């Protein structure tokens, strides 16, 4: 079966060159899948935090030329020094762009309510000081002192904000541009760190996604905004199309080429078997079916299952690090109310909890699937034997309708066929009950896990959807045997029939002798 295609000089180019192309297409598909998973987080964060604007406000935002301008690195460093914002990372050698952005945004945002309250408090204090002394009592004196302290604190905070803006004006620095620049460099730094920490399979996908963000938003990340405008929403739709359309194209090419690959494999097996079959005087039951149908089904199913298993391995390699990182964010709120003496307490200290949950569910589902469907391979084999006998009688009747395919013979053969099919349908019935139940229940599992973190405010909707997609990718990859159990069952039956055919025509002995 495999020797005729993979250990033959005639088919070596197709066997190994074609396999390389199929693996390359799978790599591109997996990478684009990871990019879409990154898009999930940003897109659902946008939906969760929309910026409510009128059309006039939207137009004013578009007409604001200062927005989107970015200072050069030297200009930004000089502005940081001028504004006394030389905040460093833990290494005390490099600037912490995220901290600079947060601090500058905090200081630049004028708290008008605070200043107004300060003015009102000062006015009330003057009124109180101008009141007759006889109205002043000891308890009121303490309250007055507390009020003065509060006023001093509020005044200091307001002065800090005012002084920061005054300093920026004095140095000729546009705060809007400075803050946008700090955000840009912070996003670029975070994106680069994420890219550097990715494995080789995810590097391309992250680079591709970040490049799209930089093209549409002039930034490699859009996370961390308080609200998002509708313009950002439409731009993210374009980002999705730039990922999804190449994915559709690559997937279509992969399916087409995989079909050609299976056909070439069938061709190699067919003519290899024919040479041995024609040299034999005796014959095995259903030879024509095994050459014509079983060979085709074998090559097609092996190609399909092989690509499914390789795709599952690639997805696991790509998404397990993502799911592992998300587990740290979700685990703390999930087990917050569990006492240390509880039997569930050890779960609080497990890293990568979501990965283990997906693995446990998949292995449990695989075991149950094997137990429920244990009789299916034998039933498939018996059914194919009954089909072969029925077909053989019809083939003989094409040349001699008088002696073959009589009513009694066909009724007998079809009765056996019905009996096998009814048994097969019955066993597939309760197997499908389990399979469909498993697929439906598993949909809600990731949401049950992530709900405590979401309602505790630890994560946003974007992380929920990203985690759900990553969990589904990892779980489905672990469950590749479950979802393809029917094909595996059919393949086991076909492999058994072709193995019998090889032994009958002496193909196995010939290759063992070599």
Backbone torsions as a table, in degrees:
resi	resn	phi	psi	omega
1	UNK	NA	-51.6	178.9
2	UNK	-88.2	-32.1	-176.7
3	UNK	-62.5	-38.3	-176.1
4	UNK	-64.5	-22.8	-176.7
5	UNK	-106.5	-42.2	-173.0
6	UNK	-95.2	-18.9	179.7
7	UNK	-118.9	47.7	177.0
8	UNK	-139.5	127.1	-176.4
9	UNK	-60.5	-33.4	-177.7
10	UNK	-61.7	-36.8	-174.5
11	UNK	-107.2	9.2	-175.8
12	UNK	-61.8	-41.5	-178.7
13	UNK	-63.3	-44.6	178.9
14	UNK	-68.6	-41.2	-176.1
15	UNK	-63.4	-48.7	-173.4
16	UNK	-95.7	-39.1	175.7
17	UNK	-65.6	-42.8	177.0
18	UNK	-64.4	-39.2	178.2
19	UNK	-63.2	-39.4	177.3
20	UNK	-61.5	-44.2	179.7
21	UNK	-63.7	-41.2	178.0
22	UNK	-61.5	-42.3	178.1
23	UNK	-66.5	-36.4	177.8
24	UNK	-64.6	-43.8	177.7
25	UNK	-62.6	-39.9	177.6
26	UNK	-63.8	-37.8	178.2
27	UNK	-62.0	-45.8	179.4
28	UNK	-63.6	-42.5	178.1
29	UNK	-60.4	-46.0	-179.9
30	UNK	-63.2	-41.0	178.7
31	UNK	-62.4	-44.7	178.3
32	UNK	-65.9	-31.4	176.3
33	UNK	-64.2	-41.3	177.2
34	UNK	-65.1	-40.1	178.1
35	UNK	-61.8	-41.0	177.0
36	UNK	-64.0	-36.6	177.3
37	UNK	-63.6	-38.7	174.6
38	UNK	-65.1	-38.5	179.1
39	UNK	-63.6	-36.8	178.8
40	UNK	-51.8	-48.4	-176.4
41	UNK	-60.0	-51.0	-177.3
42	UNK	-66.4	-41.0	-176.4
43	UNK	-65.7	-44.9	-179.4
44	UNK	-74.0	-25.4	170.7
45	UNK	-65.0	-37.5	177.0
46	UNK	-63.7	-43.9	179.5
47	UNK	-66.5	-32.4	-178.8
48	UNK	-75.8	-30.5	-175.4
49	UNK	-125.0	66.9	179.3
50	UNK	-76.7	145.1	175.2
51	UNK	-93.1	112.7	-178.1
52	UNK	-78.5	112.9	-177.8
53	UNK	-134.2	145.2	170.9
54	UNK	-77.0	168.5	178.9
55	UNK	-63.1	-35.3	178.7
56	UNK	-65.8	-41.7	177.7
57	UNK	-65.7	-39.0	177.4
58	UNK	-62.6	-42.0	178.6
59	UNK	-67.0	-39.6	178.3
60	UNK	-62.4	-38.7	177.5
61	UNK	-63.8	-40.9	179.0
62	UNK	-68.0	-32.0	-178.9
63	UNK	-81.9	-8.0	-179.1
64	UNK	-76.5	102.6	-174.5
65	UNK	-72.6	-22.1	-178.8
66	UNK	-68.3	-28.3	-179.8
67	UNK	-72.0	139.1	179.6
68	UNK	91.9	-13.9	176.3
69	UNK	-77.1	138.5	-176.9
70	UNK	-124.9	131.5	175.9
71	UNK	-73.0	150.9	173.4
72	UNK	-68.7	166.5	-177.0
73	UNK	-61.7	-41.8	179.0
74	UNK	-66.0	-42.8	178.8
75	UNK	-62.9	-40.0	-179.6
76	UNK	-67.0	-42.2	179.4
77	UNK	-62.7	-41.0	177.8
78	UNK	-64.2	-39.5	179.0
79	UNK	-66.8	-38.9	177.6
80	UNK	-59.4	-45.0	178.1
81	UNK	-64.4	-42.3	-178.0
82	UNK	-64.9	-32.7	-177.6
83	UNK	-93.6	5.8	178.9
84	UNK	57.7	44.7	-179.4
85	UNK	-119.1	37.9	-179.3
86	UNK	-79.2	66.9	-179.7
87	UNK	-85.9	129.4	-171.5
88	UNK	-109.2	160.5	172.1
89	UNK	-73.2	-178.1	-179.9
90	UNK	-62.3	-25.9	179.6
91	UNK	-77.0	-7.8	179.1
92	UNK	58.3	23.7	-179.7
93	UNK	-124.7	-29.6	-178.1
94	UNK	-117.2	150.1	-179.5
95	UNK	-70.6	142.3	174.8
96	UNK	-94.2	94.0	-174.2
97	UNK	-63.0	-37.1	-179.9
98	UNK	-64.2	-41.3	179.6
99	UNK	-69.0	-39.8	177.4
100	UNK	-61.3	-44.2	179.4
101	UNK	-61.3	-47.0	-178.4
102	UNK	-64.1	-43.4	-178.4
103	UNK	-67.5	-44.3	-179.8
104	UNK	-63.9	-39.7	178.8
105	UNK	-64.6	-40.1	179.0
106	UNK	-64.0	-46.7	-177.2
107	UNK	-71.9	-33.6	-176.6
108	UNK	-77.2	-20.2	-179.8
109	UNK	-80.7	110.0	-179.1
110	UNK	-76.0	122.6	177.4
111	UNK	-87.4	84.4	-176.3
112	UNK	-60.9	-36.2	179.4
113	UNK	-63.5	-38.7	179.1
114	UNK	-63.5	-45.5	179.8
115	UNK	-64.9	-38.6	178.2
116	UNK	-64.9	-42.8	177.6
117	UNK	-62.9	-36.4	178.3
118	UNK	-63.4	-44.0	179.5
119	UNK	-63.4	-41.9	178.3
120	UNK	-64.0	-39.8	179.8
121	UNK	-66.2	-41.0	178.5
122	UNK	-64.7	-38.7	178.0
123	UNK	-64.9	-41.2	179.2
124	UNK	-66.8	-34.8	179.5
125	UNK	-66.2	-42.7	178.0
126	UNK	-61.3	-39.9	179.2
127	UNK	-64.6	-40.6	-179.7
128	UNK	-68.2	-37.4	179.8
129	UNK	-70.9	-27.7	179.6
130	UNK	-83.3	-5.5	179.7
131	UNK	-71.8	157.1	178.1
132	UNK	-59.3	143.5	-177.4
133	UNK	-63.0	-29.7	-177.2
134	UNK	-67.4	-18.4	178.8
135	UNK	-81.3	-13.5	-178.3
136	UNK	-81.9	122.7	179.0
137	UNK	-113.3	165.8	-178.3
138	UNK	-59.8	-47.9	178.0
139	UNK	-59.0	-38.4	179.4
140	UNK	-66.5	-30.9	178.5
141	UNK	-62.4	-42.3	177.8
142	UNK	-65.2	-42.0	179.1
143	UNK	-63.3	-40.5	179.6
144	UNK	-62.9	-41.8	179.0
145	UNK	-63.6	-41.5	178.1
146	UNK	-62.4	-39.6	179.6
147	UNK	-64.8	-40.3	178.6
148	UNK	-63.3	-39.9	177.6
149	UNK	-63.1	-42.7	178.3
150	UNK	-63.8	-40.6	178.2
151	UNK	-62.0	-39.1	-179.5
152	UNK	-64.5	-41.4	178.8
153	UNK	-63.8	-48.1	179.3
154	UNK	-62.3	-39.2	179.6
155	UNK	-64.7	-40.5	179.2
156	UNK	-63.6	-42.5	179.2
157	UNK	-64.4	-45.2	179.4
158	UNK	-63.3	-42.6	178.8
159	UNK	-63.0	-36.5	177.6
160	UNK	-61.1	-46.1	177.9
161	UNK	-61.8	-46.6	-179.4
162	UNK	-64.8	-41.6	179.2
163	UNK	-64.6	-36.1	178.7
164	UNK	-64.6	-44.4	178.3
165	UNK	-67.8	-39.0	177.8
166	UNK	-64.2	-39.7	178.3
167	UNK	-63.8	-41.5	178.2
168	UNK	-63.4	-42.1	178.2
169	UNK	-64.3	-41.7	-180.0
170	UNK	-62.7	-39.4	-178.5
171	UNK	-84.3	-1.0	179.3
172	UNK	72.0	33.8	-177.7
173	UNK	-105.7	126.6	174.2
174	UNK	-81.3	112.8	-174.7
175	UNK	-63.5	-36.4	179.2
176	UNK	-61.2	-45.8	179.1
177	UNK	-66.6	-40.3	179.7
178	UNK	-62.0	-44.7	-179.5
179	UNK	-66.5	-41.2	176.2
180	UNK	-61.7	-37.8	178.7
181	UNK	-67.3	-43.5	177.9
182	UNK	-61.1	-41.5	177.6
183	UNK	-63.7	-41.7	-179.8
184	UNK	-60.7	-48.2	-179.1
185	UNK	-68.7	-35.5	176.9
186	UNK	-64.5	-44.0	178.3
187	UNK	-64.2	-41.9	179.6
188	UNK	-63.8	-40.0	178.9
189	UNK	-65.1	-47.3	179.7
190	UNK	-63.2	-40.7	179.3
191	UNK	-65.5	-39.7	179.7
192	UNK	-66.8	-40.2	177.4
193	UNK	-63.8	-39.8	177.4
194	UNK	-65.7	-39.3	178.7
195	UNK	-67.3	-40.9	179.7
196	UNK	-65.7	-33.2	-178.8
197	UNK	-83.8	-5.2	-178.4
198	UNK	-80.5	151.5	174.7
199	UNK	-75.6	174.3	-172.5
200	UNK	-64.4	-27.9	-179.9
201	UNK	-72.2	-33.2	-176.5
202	UNK	-92.0	-13.9	-177.2
203	UNK	-61.1	-46.0	-179.7
204	UNK	-61.6	-44.8	-177.4
205	UNK	-64.3	-44.6	179.2
206	UNK	-65.6	-41.4	178.1
207	UNK	-63.0	-42.1	179.7
208	UNK	-63.6	-45.6	-179.2
209	UNK	-66.2	-44.0	179.0
210	UNK	-65.3	-34.2	176.6
211	UNK	-65.1	-38.6	176.5
212	UNK	-64.1	-43.4	177.6
213	UNK	-61.7	-40.9	179.7
214	UNK	-65.5	-34.2	178.8
215	UNK	-69.6	-44.0	-175.0
216	UNK	-87.4	-28.4	-173.9
217	UNK	-122.5	-1.7	-176.7
218	UNK	58.8	30.7	178.4
219	UNK	-155.8	148.2	-177.5
220	UNK	-88.3	1.2	176.2
221	UNK	-156.3	143.0	177.8
222	UNK	-117.7	12.9	-179.9
223	UNK	-73.9	157.6	173.6
224	UNK	92.8	2.0	178.5
225	UNK	-77.7	149.1	176.0
226	UNK	-73.6	-31.9	178.9
227	UNK	-156.9	158.2	-176.8
228	UNK	-125.2	138.0	-179.8
229	UNK	-81.8	167.2	179.4
230	UNK	-67.8	-26.4	175.8
231	UNK	-62.9	-38.7	176.3
232	UNK	-65.5	-38.3	177.8
233	UNK	-59.1	-49.1	-179.6
234	UNK	-64.4	-37.2	178.1
235	UNK	-64.3	-36.7	177.9
236	UNK	-68.5	-29.7	173.9
237	UNK	-63.4	-41.3	176.4
238	UNK	-64.3	-38.3	176.4
239	UNK	-60.5	-43.7	178.6
240	UNK	-60.4	-44.4	-180.0
241	UNK	-62.9	-35.8	178.2
242	UNK	-67.3	-21.4	176.3
243	UNK	-93.9	-45.1	-172.7
244	UNK	-69.6	-41.6	-176.9
245	UNK	-64.4	-46.2	173.5
246	UNK	-60.4	-35.3	177.5
247	UNK	-61.4	-44.8	178.9
248	UNK	-61.4	-43.7	-179.5
249	UNK	-62.9	-48.4	-179.4
250	UNK	-64.6	-42.4	179.7
251	UNK	-62.8	-40.4	178.9
252	UNK	-65.1	-45.2	177.7
253	UNK	-61.0	-40.7	-179.0
254	UNK	-63.3	-43.8	179.1
255	UNK	-63.1	-44.3	179.6
256	UNK	-63.5	-47.6	-177.9
257	UNK	-67.2	-35.4	177.3
258	UNK	-63.2	-36.9	177.2
259	UNK	-64.9	-43.1	176.7
260	UNK	-62.8	-39.8	179.8
261	UNK	-62.3	-43.7	177.9
262	UNK	-65.1	-36.7	178.5
263	UNK	-65.9	-41.2	177.3
264	UNK	-64.5	-38.8	176.6
265	UNK	-63.2	-43.3	177.1
266	UNK	-60.5	-43.1	-180.0
267	UNK	-60.5	-44.5	179.6
268	UNK	-62.3	-45.6	-179.9
269	UNK	-66.3	-41.6	-176.0
270	UNK	-60.1	-52.5	-175.9
271	UNK	-75.7	-23.7	172.9
272	UNK	-69.0	-44.6	179.3
273	UNK	-69.6	-37.7	-178.5
274	UNK	-59.2	-39.8	-179.2
275	UNK	-62.2	-39.2	178.8
276	UNK	-76.8	-39.4	-176.9
277	UNK	-64.3	-42.2	-179.0
278	UNK	-69.1	-20.8	178.9
279	UNK	-83.3	-6.7	-179.8
280	UNK	-96.8	139.1	178.2
281	UNK	-83.7	-42.0	178.4
282	UNK	-82.6	171.8	-174.3
283	UNK	-140.6	149.4	175.5
284	UNK	-98.8	154.0	179.7
285	UNK	-56.3	131.5	174.3
286	UNK	68.0	36.9	-178.3
287	UNK	-60.7	-43.6	-178.5
288	UNK	-62.3	-40.5	178.7
289	UNK	-65.4	-40.5	-178.5
290	UNK	-66.7	-35.7	178.7
291	UNK	-77.3	-43.0	-174.6
292	UNK	-83.0	-47.7	-172.7
293	UNK	-98.4	-48.3	-174.9
294	UNK	-64.0	-40.1	178.6
295	UNK	-62.6	-44.4	179.4
296	UNK	-62.7	-46.9	179.9
297	UNK	-63.9	-37.8	179.5
298	UNK	-62.1	-51.2	-178.2
299	UNK	-63.5	-39.7	-178.6
300	UNK	-68.8	-43.5	-178.1
301	UNK	-70.4	-41.5	178.6
302	UNK	-62.6	-42.7	177.6
303	UNK	-62.0	-44.8	-178.7
304	UNK	-65.9	-48.1	-179.9
305	UNK	-67.8	-39.6	179.9
306	UNK	-60.2	-45.8	178.1
307	UNK	-66.1	-36.5	178.5
308	UNK	-63.8	-42.2	179.6
309	UNK	-68.6	-41.3	178.1
310	UNK	-66.1	-41.0	176.6
311	UNK	-60.7	-40.7	178.9
312	UNK	-62.3	-41.2	178.7
313	UNK	-64.8	-42.6	178.4
314	UNK	-63.5	-43.0	179.6
315	UNK	-63.5	-41.9	177.6
316	UNK	-61.2	-43.9	-179.7
317	UNK	-64.4	-32.0	-177.6
318	UNK	-84.9	-40.7	-170.4
319	UNK	-96.5	-20.7	178.8
320	UNK	-60.7	-44.7	175.7
321	UNK	-59.3	-37.2	178.9
322	UNK	-65.7	-48.4	-179.8
323	UNK	-66.8	-34.3	178.0
324	UNK	-63.1	-43.9	179.3
325	UNK	-66.6	-39.4	179.5
326	UNK	-68.6	-25.9	-179.4
327	UNK	-61.4	-36.0	-179.8
328	UNK	-63.6	-33.4	-179.8
329	UNK	-75.1	-33.1	-171.9
330	UNK	-90.3	-30.6	-171.2
331	UNK	-63.7	-42.1	-174.6
332	UNK	-59.6	-54.8	178.4
333	UNK	-64.5	-28.5	-177.5
334	UNK	-64.7	-38.9	-177.2
335	UNK	-109.7	20.7	-176.0
336	UNK	-61.3	-39.6	-176.7
337	UNK	-87.9	6.1	-177.1
338	UNK	-89.9	128.7	179.2
339	UNK	-72.2	151.8	-179.2
340	UNK	-65.7	-21.9	179.2
341	UNK	-86.5	-5.0	-178.8
342	UNK	-73.0	154.9	178.0
343	UNK	-68.2	-18.5	178.7
344	UNK	-90.3	-2.5	-177.0
345	UNK	-59.1	-39.0	178.9
346	UNK	-58.9	-23.5	179.8
347	UNK	-65.4	-24.5	-179.1
348	UNK	-66.0	-24.1	-173.3
349	UNK	-108.0	13.7	179.8
350	UNK	-92.1	122.7	174.2
351	UNK	-79.3	144.9	178.7
352	UNK	66.9	38.7	-174.8
353	UNK	-57.6	-41.8	-177.8
354	UNK	-62.2	-35.3	178.4
355	UNK	-63.8	-44.5	-179.8
356	UNK	-67.7	-36.0	176.8
357	UNK	-62.3	-46.2	178.5
358	UNK	-61.5	-41.4	178.9
359	UNK	-65.5	-44.0	-179.2
360	UNK	-62.6	-45.0	179.7
361	UNK	-62.3	-42.5	-177.3
362	UNK	-68.7	-44.3	179.0
363	UNK	-65.4	-40.4	176.3
364	UNK	-62.9	-42.6	177.2
365	UNK	-64.5	-37.6	178.4
366	UNK	-64.2	-43.9	179.9
367	UNK	-62.0	-45.8	-180.0
368	UNK	-64.9	-39.7	178.9
369	UNK	-62.5	-42.8	178.1
370	UNK	-62.6	-41.2	-179.1
371	UNK	-67.5	-45.1	-177.9
372	UNK	-68.2	-37.8	-175.4
373	UNK	-102.9	26.0	-174.5
374	UNK	-65.5	-27.9	-177.7
375	UNK	-90.2	-8.0	-173.3
376	UNK	-64.4	-43.4	179.5
377	UNK	-58.1	-43.8	179.0
378	UNK	-64.5	-39.0	178.5
379	UNK	-67.0	-39.1	176.4
380	UNK	-62.9	-41.7	178.8
381	UNK	-62.7	-47.5	179.0
382	UNK	-62.8	-36.7	-179.9
383	UNK	-66.9	-39.4	178.0
384	UNK	-67.1	-34.9	175.7
385	UNK	-64.6	-43.2	178.1
386	UNK	-64.2	-40.4	176.9
387	UNK	-63.7	-40.0	-179.9
388	UNK	-64.7	-41.6	178.8
389	UNK	-64.9	-41.1	178.9
390	UNK	-64.0	-43.8	179.9
391	UNK	-67.5	-39.4	-179.7
392	UNK	-60.1	-42.4	178.8
393	UNK	-62.7	-39.7	178.6
394	UNK	-67.5	-38.3	178.4
395	UNK	-63.7	-43.9	177.7
396	UNK	-63.8	-34.7	-178.9
397	UNK	-69.0	-20.5	177.2
398	UNK	-62.0	-31.3	179.7
399	UNK	-99.7	-22.7	-177.2
400	UNK	-146.6	85.4	-176.8
401	UNK	-75.1	-17.1	-178.2
402	UNK	-72.7	-43.3	-174.1
403	UNK	-95.9	-18.2	-176.8
404	UNK	-119.3	161.4	178.1
405	UNK	59.5	37.9	173.4
406	UNK	-69.2	162.0	-176.0
407	UNK	-61.8	-42.9	-179.2
408	UNK	-63.2	-43.7	-179.8
409	UNK	-64.6	-44.9	-178.8
410	UNK	-66.7	-37.1	176.5
411	UNK	-64.1	-42.0	179.2
412	UNK	-63.6	-46.4	-179.7
413	UNK	-65.9	-41.3	-178.5
414	UNK	-72.3	-28.4	174.7
415	UNK	-63.5	-44.7	175.5
416	UNK	-62.5	-36.9	178.2
417	UNK	-64.7	-44.2	179.1
418	UNK	-62.8	-41.8	-179.7
419	UNK	-59.9	-44.7	179.7
420	UNK	-66.3	-41.4	-179.7
421	UNK	-66.2	-40.0	179.3
422	UNK	-63.9	-40.9	175.8
423	UNK	-64.3	-41.9	-179.9
424	UNK	-64.4	-44.9	179.3
425	UNK	-62.9	-38.6	179.5
426	UNK	-63.1	-47.7	-179.4
427	UNK	-68.1	-37.6	175.1
428	UNK	-67.7	-26.5	179.2
429	UNK	-61.7	-55.0	-179.5
430	UNK	-74.1	-23.9	173.7
431	UNK	-66.8	-41.9	179.2
432	UNK	-68.0	-32.1	174.8
433	UNK	-58.1	-47.6	179.0
434	UNK	-65.1	-44.5	-175.4
435	UNK	-65.0	-46.2	-179.4
436	UNK	-67.3	-39.6	176.9
437	UNK	-61.1	-43.5	178.4
438	UNK	-60.9	-44.7	-177.6
439	UNK	-67.7	-33.1	-179.7
440	UNK	-77.1	-43.0	-178.6
441	UNK	-66.2	-36.7	-174.8
442	UNK	-66.1	-19.5	-178.8
443	UNK	-62.8	-39.1	-174.1
444	UNK	-87.2	-13.1	-175.7
445	UNK	-58.6	-51.0	-179.3
446	UNK	-61.5	-33.8	178.9
447	UNK	-70.1	-35.2	175.2
448	UNK	-63.3	-36.9	-179.5
449	UNK	-70.8	-40.4	-171.8
450	UNK	-89.2	-14.1	-175.3
451	UNK	-56.5	-46.8	179.4
452	UNK	-56.9	-39.4	179.6
453	UNK	-68.5	-38.2	-179.8
454	UNK	-66.4	-48.6	-176.6
455	UNK	-76.6	-15.2	173.6
456	UNK	-84.6	-6.2	179.4
457	UNK	80.2	11.0	-179.4
458	UNK	-74.4	-28.5	-179.1
459	UNK	-135.1	166.3	176.7
460	UNK	-107.0	-179.7	-178.7
461	UNK	-62.7	-33.4	179.7
462	UNK	-60.3	-44.5	178.3
463	UNK	-65.4	-38.1	178.5
464	UNK	-59.2	-49.0	-178.2
465	UNK	-70.2	-36.4	176.5
466	UNK	-64.5	-43.9	178.5
467	UNK	-64.5	-41.7	180.0
468	UNK	-61.6	-43.6	178.7
469	UNK	-66.5	-44.2	179.1
470	UNK	-63.9	-42.5	179.0
471	UNK	-62.2	-43.2	179.5
472	UNK	-64.5	-38.4	178.3
473	UNK	-64.6	-45.9	-179.5
474	UNK	-68.3	-45.1	-179.4
475	UNK	-62.6	-44.0	179.6
476	UNK	-66.5	-31.8	177.0
477	UNK	-70.6	-42.3	174.2
478	UNK	-62.9	-29.7	-175.9
479	UNK	-95.5	18.8	-175.7
480	UNK	-60.4	-32.6	177.5
481	UNK	-69.6	-34.8	179.9
482	UNK	-68.5	-50.0	-176.5
483	UNK	-66.8	-24.2	-179.9
484	UNK	-108.7	21.0	-176.1
485	UNK	-62.1	-38.1	178.9
486	UNK	-62.5	-44.6	177.9
487	UNK	-65.1	-40.0	178.4
488	UNK	-62.3	-42.1	177.9
489	UNK	-60.7	-45.9	178.6
490	UNK	-63.8	-40.3	179.7
491	UNK	-64.3	-40.2	178.4
492	UNK	-60.4	-40.2	178.7
493	UNK	-67.3	-45.2	179.7
494	UNK	-64.9	-42.1	178.6
495	UNK	-59.7	-40.1	178.3
496	UNK	-63.5	-42.0	179.9
497	UNK	-67.3	-42.3	179.6
498	UNK	-69.8	-34.0	176.0
499	UNK	-63.5	-42.2	175.6
500	UNK	-61.9	-40.2	179.9
501	UNK	-66.1	-41.1	178.3
502	UNK	-61.9	-41.6	178.4
503	UNK	-66.6	-36.4	-178.9
504	UNK	-67.9	-39.2	-177.6
505	UNK	-91.1	0.7	177.6
506	UNK	79.8	14.6	-178.3
507	UNK	-67.9	-42.2	-178.8
508	UNK	-65.2	-43.7	-179.7
509	UNK	-64.0	-38.2	-179.7
510	UNK	-61.4	-44.7	-178.5
511	UNK	-74.6	-30.7	175.2
512	UNK	-68.2	-35.3	178.2
513	UNK	-66.9	-33.4	178.0
514	UNK	-68.9	NA	NA
